[in-house]
Amino acid sequence: MALEDIFKPAPGTRPAVACEIRPEGVIAARGGKKHGETLLAFSPLHEGALAPGLKVPNLVDAQAVRSALQSALGDINARTGAITLVVPDASARVLLLDFDTLPSKRQEALSVVRFRLRKMVPFDVEGAAVSYQVMSEKDGQLNVLVTVMPGEVLEEYESAVRDAGYEPGAVLPSTLAAAATLVSEGATLMVNRAGVSVTTAVTQGDEMLLHRAMDLPADPMAREEEMAQAVITALAWYEDTLKTLPSTMYYAGPGGASGAAQSRWASLVEPAPRLADLGPAETVSAVTSIPAGVTAGVMGALA
């Protein structure tokens, strides 16, 4: 199974059920009976059950993850079959690379991309799942969005889904999935926080301009400071590249936008754009209680 390589796919090209595995728990979603309705369910994970990263195990308590998958998917009455699986950003690497050209045949192009990745990621590229999508062509260069995930890590997540009775029909890192919830044709800045990692990204229409993921310190005080620095760096890149500052910053993560606005890291960001939820929960029908700020990945996966 390869990573899903479509940034914003045509409607109906992905499975009609999506599920995201986050440190907080498992979120499942599917379309409801009413037009435009989305059913959501959440099953929590105990602290430490999931440790996202580039080495196994990510699923420290695989049984707990499997049970959470079964619970969340069962709560939305998802039939056994293919689902879109959204995995933590920390479990993969997403890069924006420039190429002078790529072969027209996809397998040949993948070989070129793999060769380029060999010295760029700290794991075996030959055994990894690799996907790519051309974002744009400017000044004779191709700007390519590349996603790479260690094979054994991908297998770990896929096995959990299969053990729960489903099939991973597509796999997406969290922020790439969440980006599909953005409808603005202009540039947008988003922040996706999960556990002790954060991703900042900038999109413009169907193009990813920036994607930066980083681990955060274990110490809570240092974590807030590093979180603020990650956001400040993204804002500086936005201003330098686009010659303006965003009026709104979209946030996914614990507490949602309202919780983030009251956090210490947000108070350290100057100038601070208005915070808004990425994939707001009011657009869905919740089957179980859903924590604020965790719906963006599955909502984007179904977009």
JOBELWO-V668086 format. One record per residue. N is the residue number from 1. SS is DSSP state (h for helix, s for strand, l for the rest). Layout:
BEGIN
N;SS  N;SS
END
This chain:
BEGIN
1;l  2;l  3;l  4;l  5;l  6;l  7;l  8;l  9;l  10;l  11;l  12;l  13;l  14;l  15;l  16;l  17;s  18;s  19;s  20;s  21;s  22;s  23;l  24;l  25;s  26;s  27;s  28;s  29;s  30;s  31;s  32;l  33;l  34;l  35;l  36;l  37;l  38;s  39;s  40;s  41;s  42;s  43;s  44;s  45;l  46;l  47;l  48;l  49;l  50;s  51;l  52;l  53;l  54;l  55;l  56;l  57;l  58;l  59;s  60;l  61;l  62;h  63;h  64;h  65;h  66;h  67;h  68;h  69;h  70;h  71;h  72;h  73;h  74;h  75;h  76;l  77;l  78;l  79;l  80;l  81;l  82;s  83;s  84;s  85;s  86;s  87;s  88;l  89;h  90;h  91;h  92;l  93;s  94;s  95;s  96;s  97;s  98;s  99;s  100;l  101;l  102;l  103;l  104;l  105;l  106;h  107;h  108;h  109;h  110;h  111;h  112;h  113;h  114;h  115;h  116;h  117;h  118;l  119;l  120;l  121;l  122;l  123;l  124;l  125;l  126;l  127;l  128;l  129;s  130;s  131;s  132;s  133;s  134;s  135;s  136;s  137;s  138;s  139;l  140;l  141;s  142;s  143;s  144;s  145;s  146;s  147;s  148;s  149;s  150;l  151;h  152;h  153;h  154;h  155;h  156;h  157;h  158;h  159;h  160;h  161;h  162;h  163;h  164;l  165;l  166;l  167;s  168;s  169;s  170;s  171;s  172;s  173;s  174;h  175;h  176;h  177;h  178;h  179;h  180;l  181;l  182;l  183;l  184;l  185;l  186;l  187;s  188;s  189;s  190;s  191;s  192;s  193;s  194;s  195;l  196;l  197;s  198;s  199;s  200;s  201;s  202;s  203;s  204;s  205;l  206;l  207;s  208;s  209;s  210;s  211;s  212;s  213;s  214;s  215;s  216;l  217;l  218;l  219;l  220;h  221;h  222;h  223;h  224;h  225;h  226;h  227;h  228;h  229;h  230;h  231;h  232;h  233;h  234;h  235;h  236;h  237;h  238;h  239;h  240;h  241;h  242;h  243;l  244;l  245;l  246;l  247;l  248;s  249;s  250;s  251;s  252;s  253;l  254;l  255;l  256;h  257;h  258;h  259;h  260;h  261;h  262;l  263;l  264;h  265;h  266;h  267;h  268;l  269;l  270;l  271;l  272;l  273;l  274;s  275;s  276;s  277;s  278;l  279;l  280;l  281;h  282;h  283;h  284;l  285;s  286;s  287;l  288;l  289;l  290;l  291;l  292;l  293;l  294;l  295;l  296;h  297;h  298;h  299;h  300;h  301;h  302;h  303;l
END
